Amino acid sequence: MKRYIAFPLAFLLLLLFDGPARATRLKDLVSIEGVRENQLIGYGLVVGLAGTGDRRQALFSAQSLTNMLERMGVSVPPTAIRVNNTAAVMVTSTLPPFAQPGMHIDVTAAAIGDASNLQGGILVLTSLRGADGQVYAIAQGPIMTGGFSAGKGGNSQTVNHPTVGRAPAGATVERLAPSLAPKSSIRLQLRHSDFTTASHIVAALNQHFKDDKPLARAENSGLVTVAVPADYSSRVTDFIAELEALPVEADRPARIVINERTGTIVFGKDVRVAPVAILHGNLSVEIQTTVEVSQPNALGQGTTQVVPQTAVTAKEEKARSVFLKQGATVEELVRALAAIGSTPRDVIAILQNLRSAGALDAEVEVI
């Protein structure tokens, strides 16, 4: 397990020291090709709102309500309908792999008109379609917003986000999910492509499932193919379960993540720094302008004038130095910078300079 050092804005030094590196379950490193979730989307109406629904500016709400009533045998022109208690919403959901008809899944409804609050509303029958245009689920039920909006005009209060709600188990699966069941071979997709990790996975699989010939082979840094042994030909699910529990030691590159907006830096403890000397100082220039009024004598012929007075002050701190020897780790760098009173902004600037100088053996990622 890697050890990490983090710097928040207040320069709180957080050192996480774990024990020796431990193996990770294969289940946490890979996903099985074909076993995936699918996104669903639909358009529907939420009714029963207490006057917080769409207004006449949202023309599609009235048209949608008119179409729904017409299918029920009620013919009403869209211009004769007020939709204050109705809101048009976009409904989204995630279809899990191997979902069977009759299963219930959660849905999220978000207002797409000018409705101000979905609290207390009920989503009416809405079909959810996949990327192929097929209907995979039907949603209906009460919407839970987890927030509210109260008051009018300038005297109002809003808690959380009342125009987005969720219906737990609000949709019923009507069609089998488009998942591919593994048969004679299984393709493992690494969540983070890495040649070393792929090689470790192949070695662990071939050692655990011993056969006349190796069962696993690495196609590339992100894909490992595993042949299903003859003993498991009729028990592929059991084979996958045993495969996922296999411990594998993953290899991860040394990486430094910098968030300059919050002044946070996170990097692994095993990041190495080349022998280098760091000199860092600050130069601050302060310009102050004060305005004075020049008033003429009472009997004089002059006029009152505004006279600005500008003062410029420059202050430069002495450069603070840090010296690192061969084989220095990031922990030593951090402790040295903390000892001379460096701020997170200083550390970010120093790391960027070290990266440019080629003295930092790590990937630098700015988020």
C-alpha positions as CSV (number, residue, x, y, z in Angstrom):
1,M,0.0,0.0,0.0
2,K,1.4,3.4,-1.0
3,R,2.0,6.1,1.6
4,Y,0.7,9.6,0.9
5,I,1.5,13.1,2.0
6,A,-1.1,15.9,1.6
7,F,-1.0,19.7,2.1
8,P,-4.3,21.5,2.7
9,L,-4.6,25.3,2.5
10,A,-3.5,25.8,6.2
11,F,-0.4,23.7,5.4
12,L,-1.6,20.8,7.6
13,L,1.0,18.1,7.1
14,L,-0.7,14.7,6.8
15,L,1.5,11.6,6.8
16,L,-0.2,8.2,6.2
17,F,2.2,5.4,7.1
18,D,0.9,2.0,6.3
19,G,2.6,-1.3,6.6
20,P,4.3,-3.2,3.8
21,A,2.7,-3.3,0.4
22,R,-0.3,-5.6,0.3
23,A,-1.9,-7.4,-2.6
24,T,-5.1,-6.1,-4.1
25,R,-8.1,-8.3,-5.1
26,L,-8.2,-8.8,-8.8
27,K,-11.9,-7.7,-8.6
28,D,-10.7,-4.2,-7.7
29,L,-8.2,-3.9,-10.5
30,V,-10.2,-5.2,-13.5
31,S,-13.7,-5.3,-15.1
32,I,-15.0,-8.1,-17.3
33,E,-15.6,-7.2,-20.9
34,G,-19.3,-7.3,-21.7
35,V,-20.4,-7.0,-18.1
36,R,-21.3,-3.3,-17.9
37,E,-23.9,-0.9,-17.0
38,N,-26.1,0.9,-19.5
39,Q,-27.5,4.4,-19.3
40,L,-31.3,5.0,-19.7
41,I,-33.1,8.2,-20.4
42,G,-36.8,9.3,-20.8
43,Y,-39.1,12.3,-20.9
44,G,-42.0,12.4,-18.5
45,L,-44.3,14.6,-16.3
46,V,-44.4,15.1,-12.6
47,V,-47.9,16.0,-11.3
48,G,-49.4,16.9,-8.0
49,L,-47.2,19.9,-7.4
50,A,-48.5,22.7,-5.1
51,G,-48.4,25.5,-7.7
52,T,-44.6,25.1,-8.2
53,G,-44.7,23.5,-11.6
54,D,-44.0,24.9,-15.1
55,R,-45.6,28.2,-16.3
56,R,-46.9,29.2,-19.6
57,Q,-43.4,29.9,-20.9
58,A,-42.7,26.2,-21.0
59,L,-44.9,25.3,-24.0
60,F,-43.9,21.6,-24.1
61,S,-45.4,21.0,-20.6
62,A,-48.9,21.9,-21.7
63,Q,-48.5,20.0,-25.0
64,S,-47.3,16.9,-23.2
65,L,-50.2,17.1,-20.7
66,T,-52.6,17.5,-23.6
67,N,-51.2,14.5,-25.4
68,M,-51.4,12.3,-22.3
69,L,-55.1,13.4,-21.6
70,E,-55.9,12.7,-25.3
71,R,-54.7,9.1,-25.0
72,M,-57.1,8.8,-22.0
73,G,-60.0,10.0,-24.1
74,V,-60.0,13.6,-22.9
75,S,-59.6,16.2,-25.6
76,V,-58.4,19.6,-24.4
77,P,-56.6,22.3,-26.4
78,P,-53.1,23.2,-25.0
79,T,-54.0,26.9,-24.7
80,A,-56.8,26.0,-22.3
81,I,-54.6,24.2,-19.8
82,R,-52.7,25.7,-16.8
83,V,-49.7,23.6,-15.8
84,N,-48.9,25.1,-12.4
85,N,-49.2,21.7,-10.8
86,T,-47.3,19.9,-13.5
87,A,-43.6,19.9,-14.5
88,A,-41.8,18.4,-17.5
89,V,-38.8,16.4,-16.4
90,M,-35.9,14.4,-17.9
91,V,-35.7,11.0,-16.3
92,T,-32.4,9.1,-16.1
93,S,-31.4,5.7,-14.7
94,T,-28.6,3.1,-14.9
95,L,-29.4,-0.4,-16.0
96,P,-27.2,-2.9,-14.1
97,P,-25.6,-5.8,-16.0
98,F,-27.7,-8.9,-16.4
99,A,-30.8,-7.0,-15.1
100,Q,-33.8,-9.3,-15.4
101,P,-37.4,-8.3,-16.2
102,G,-39.3,-7.4,-13.0
103,M,-36.2,-6.0,-11.2
104,H,-36.6,-2.5,-9.7
105,I,-34.0,0.2,-10.3
106,D,-33.7,3.8,-9.0
107,V,-34.5,6.8,-11.3
108,T,-33.6,10.5,-11.1
109,A,-36.0,13.2,-12.4
110,A,-34.8,16.7,-13.2
111,A,-37.0,19.6,-14.2
112,I,-36.3,20.9,-17.8
113,G,-38.8,23.8,-17.7
114,D,-39.2,26.7,-15.3
115,A,-40.7,24.6,-12.4
116,S,-39.3,25.9,-9.0
117,N,-39.9,22.8,-6.9
118,L,-40.6,19.1,-7.4
119,Q,-41.4,18.4,-3.8
120,G,-44.5,16.2,-3.3
121,G,-44.8,15.4,-7.0
122,I,-45.5,12.0,-8.6
123,L,-43.8,10.9,-11.8
124,V,-46.4,9.4,-14.2
125,L,-45.8,6.5,-16.5
126,T,-42.5,7.2,-18.3
127,S,-40.6,4.8,-20.6
128,L,-36.8,4.7,-20.3
129,R,-34.8,4.0,-23.4
130,G,-31.2,2.9,-24.1
131,A,-28.8,4.2,-26.7
132,D,-30.3,1.7,-29.2
133,G,-33.8,3.3,-28.8
134,Q,-35.3,0.3,-27.2
135,V,-37.5,0.6,-24.0
136,Y,-35.7,-1.2,-21.2
137,A,-37.7,0.1,-18.1
138,I,-40.9,1.9,-17.1
139,A,-40.8,4.5,-14.3
140,Q,-43.6,5.8,-12.1
141,G,-43.9,6.8,-8.5
142,P,-43.4,9.6,-5.9
143,I,-40.4,11.9,-6.2
144,M,-38.1,12.6,-3.2
145,T,-36.2,15.9,-3.5
146,G,-34.3,16.0,-0.2
147,G,-34.8,19.8,-0.2
148,F,-37.4,22.5,-0.3
149,S,-38.0,26.1,-1.3
150,A,-40.2,28.4,0.8
151,G,-41.1,32.1,0.6
152,K,-41.8,34.5,-2.3
153,G,-39.9,37.4,-3.9
154,G,-36.9,38.6,-2.0
155,N,-37.9,36.8,1.2
156,S,-37.3,33.2,0.4
157,Q,-35.1,30.3,1.4
158,T,-34.0,27.3,-0.6
159,V,-32.4,24.2,0.9
160,N,-30.5,21.7,-1.3
161,H,-31.7,21.4,-4.9
162,P,-35.5,21.1,-5.1
163,T,-35.7,20.9,-8.9
164,V,-34.0,17.4,-9.0
165,G,-35.6,14.4,-7.3
166,R,-35.1,10.7,-7.0
167,A,-37.5,7.8,-7.0
168,P,-35.9,4.8,-5.2
169,A,-36.9,1.6,-7.0
170,G,-39.2,3.8,-9.1
171,A,-38.6,1.9,-12.4
172,T,-39.3,-1.7,-13.4
173,V,-37.1,-3.5,-15.9
174,E,-39.1,-4.7,-18.9
175,R,-36.3,-6.0,-21.1
176,L,-33.1,-8.0,-20.6
177,A,-30.0,-5.9,-20.2
178,P,-27.7,-6.1,-23.3
179,S,-24.8,-7.9,-21.4
180,L,-22.6,-10.6,-22.9
181,A,-22.2,-13.6,-20.7
182,P,-18.6,-15.0,-20.7
183,K,-18.3,-18.4,-22.2
184,S,-15.1,-20.1,-23.3
185,S,-12.8,-17.2,-22.5
186,I,-12.9,-14.1,-20.3
187,R,-11.4,-10.7,-21.2
188,L,-10.3,-8.6,-18.3
189,Q,-10.0,-4.9,-18.8
190,L,-7.7,-3.1,-16.4
191,R,-9.2,0.0,-14.9
192,H,-5.8,1.7,-15.1
193,S,-3.7,0.5,-18.0
194,D,-0.2,-0.7,-16.9
195,F,2.1,-3.2,-18.4
196,T,3.6,-4.3,-15.1
197,T,0.2,-4.8,-13.5
198,A,-1.0,-6.8,-16.5
199,S,2.1,-9.0,-16.2
200,H,1.5,-9.6,-12.5
201,I,-2.2,-10.5,-13.2
202,V,-1.1,-13.1,-15.9
203,A,1.5,-14.6,-13.5
204,A,-1.0,-14.9,-10.6
205,L,-3.7,-16.5,-12.8
206,N,-1.3,-19.0,-14.4
207,Q,0.1,-19.9,-11.0
208,H,-3.3,-20.3,-9.3
209,F,-5.1,-22.1,-12.2
210,K,-2.4,-24.7,-13.2
211,D,-3.1,-26.4,-16.5
212,D,-1.3,-28.1,-19.3
213,K,-0.8,-24.7,-21.0
214,P,-1.1,-21.2,-19.6
215,L,-4.6,-20.0,-19.3
216,A,-3.9,-16.2,-19.2
217,R,-2.1,-14.0,-21.5
218,A,-1.7,-10.2,-21.7
219,E,-3.0,-8.7,-25.0
220,N,-1.6,-5.3,-24.0
221,S,-1.3,-3.0,-21.0
222,G,-5.1,-2.8,-20.6
223,L,-6.4,-6.2,-21.6
224,V,-5.8,-9.8,-20.3
225,T,-7.5,-12.8,-21.8
226,V,-8.2,-15.9,-19.7
227,A,-9.4,-19.2,-21.1
228,V,-12.0,-21.0,-19.0
229,P,-10.5,-24.4,-17.7
230,A,-12.3,-27.5,-18.7
231,D,-13.2,-28.2,-15.1
232,Y,-15.2,-24.9,-15.0
233,S,-16.8,-25.2,-18.5
234,S,-20.3,-25.6,-16.9
235,R,-19.5,-23.4,-13.9
236,V,-18.3,-20.2,-15.4
237,T,-19.8,-18.1,-12.6
238,D,-17.9,-20.1,-10.0
239,F,-14.7,-19.6,-12.1
240,I,-15.2,-15.8,-12.2
241,A,-15.9,-15.7,-8.5
242,E,-12.7,-17.5,-7.7
243,L,-10.8,-15.4,-10.2
244,E,-12.0,-12.1,-8.7
245,A,-10.8,-13.1,-5.2
246,L,-7.3,-13.7,-6.4
247,P,-4.7,-11.4,-4.8
248,V,-2.5,-9.4,-7.2
249,E,0.2,-6.9,-6.4
250,A,-0.6,-3.9,-8.5
251,D,2.1,-1.5,-9.7
252,R,1.3,2.2,-9.9
253,P,3.4,5.0,-11.3
254,A,4.8,7.7,-9.0
255,R,2.4,10.6,-9.4
256,I,1.9,14.1,-7.9
257,V,-1.5,15.6,-8.0
258,I,-1.8,19.4,-7.6
259,N,-5.0,21.4,-7.1
260,E,-3.8,25.0,-7.2
261,R,-7.3,26.3,-6.6
262,T,-7.4,24.8,-3.1
263,G,-3.6,24.7,-2.5
264,T,-3.7,20.9,-2.1
265,I,-0.9,18.6,-3.0
266,V,-1.0,14.8,-2.8
267,F,1.8,12.5,-3.8
268,G,3.2,9.1,-3.0
269,K,5.9,8.7,-0.4
270,D,8.2,6.7,-2.8
271,V,8.6,9.6,-5.2
272,R,12.3,10.3,-5.6
273,V,14.0,13.6,-6.1
274,A,17.4,14.0,-7.8
275,P,20.3,15.8,-6.0
276,V,19.3,19.4,-6.2
277,A,19.7,22.7,-4.3
278,I,16.5,24.9,-4.0
279,L,16.6,28.7,-3.3
280,H,13.2,30.3,-2.8
281,G,12.4,33.8,-1.8
282,N,9.6,36.3,-2.0
283,L,9.5,39.8,-3.4
284,S,6.5,42.0,-2.5
285,V,5.7,45.5,-3.8
286,E,3.1,47.5,-2.0
287,I,1.7,50.8,-3.5
288,Q,-0.5,53.0,-1.3
289,T,-2.4,56.1,-2.6
290,T,-3.9,58.6,-0.3
291,V,-6.0,61.6,-1.3
292,E,-5.5,65.0,0.4
293,V,-7.4,68.2,-0.1
294,S,-5.6,71.5,-0.7
295,Q,-7.7,74.3,0.6
296,P,-6.8,78.0,-0.4
297,N,-6.9,80.9,2.1
298,A,-10.2,82.5,2.9
299,L,-9.4,85.7,1.0
300,G,-7.3,84.0,-1.7
301,Q,-8.4,83.6,-5.4
302,G,-7.4,79.9,-5.6
303,T,-9.7,76.9,-5.8
304,T,-9.9,73.7,-3.8
305,Q,-7.8,70.9,-5.3
306,V,-7.5,67.2,-4.7
307,V,-3.9,66.1,-4.4
308,P,-3.1,62.4,-4.5
309,Q,-0.1,61.2,-2.5
310,T,1.5,57.9,-3.6
311,A,3.9,55.8,-1.6
312,V,5.7,52.8,-3.0
313,T,7.3,50.2,-0.7
314,A,9.3,47.2,-1.9
315,K,10.2,44.3,0.4
316,E,12.2,41.3,-0.6
317,E,12.8,38.3,1.7
318,K,16.0,36.5,1.9
319,A,16.2,33.4,-0.2
320,R,15.6,30.2,1.8
321,S,17.7,27.2,0.8
322,V,17.1,23.5,0.8
323,F,19.7,20.9,-0.2
324,L,18.8,17.3,-1.1
325,K,21.3,14.5,-1.5
326,Q,21.3,11.4,-3.8
327,G,18.3,9.1,-3.1
328,A,16.2,11.8,-1.3
329,T,12.5,11.0,-1.0
330,V,9.6,13.2,-1.1
331,E,9.2,12.9,2.7
332,E,12.6,14.5,3.1
333,L,11.6,17.3,0.7
334,V,8.4,17.9,2.5
335,R,10.0,18.1,5.9
336,A,12.7,20.4,4.6
337,L,10.2,22.8,3.1
338,A,8.0,22.7,6.2
339,A,11.1,23.5,8.3
340,I,11.7,26.8,6.4
341,G,8.1,27.8,6.6
342,S,7.0,27.2,3.0
343,T,3.3,27.6,2.2
344,P,1.4,25.3,-0.2
345,R,1.7,27.9,-2.9
346,D,5.5,27.9,-2.4
347,V,5.5,24.1,-2.6
348,I,3.5,24.1,-5.8
349,A,5.9,26.5,-7.4
350,I,8.9,24.5,-6.3
351,L,7.5,21.2,-7.6
352,Q,6.8,22.8,-11.0
353,N,10.3,24.1,-11.2
354,L,11.7,20.7,-10.2
355,R,9.6,19.1,-12.9
356,S,11.0,21.5,-15.5
357,A,14.5,20.9,-14.3
358,G,14.1,17.1,-14.7
359,A,14.9,16.5,-11.0
360,L,11.5,15.0,-10.1
361,D,11.0,11.3,-10.9
362,A,7.2,11.4,-11.0
363,E,4.2,12.4,-13.2
364,V,2.8,15.8,-12.3
365,E,-1.0,16.2,-12.8
366,V,-2.8,19.5,-12.3
367,I,-6.5,19.3,-11.6
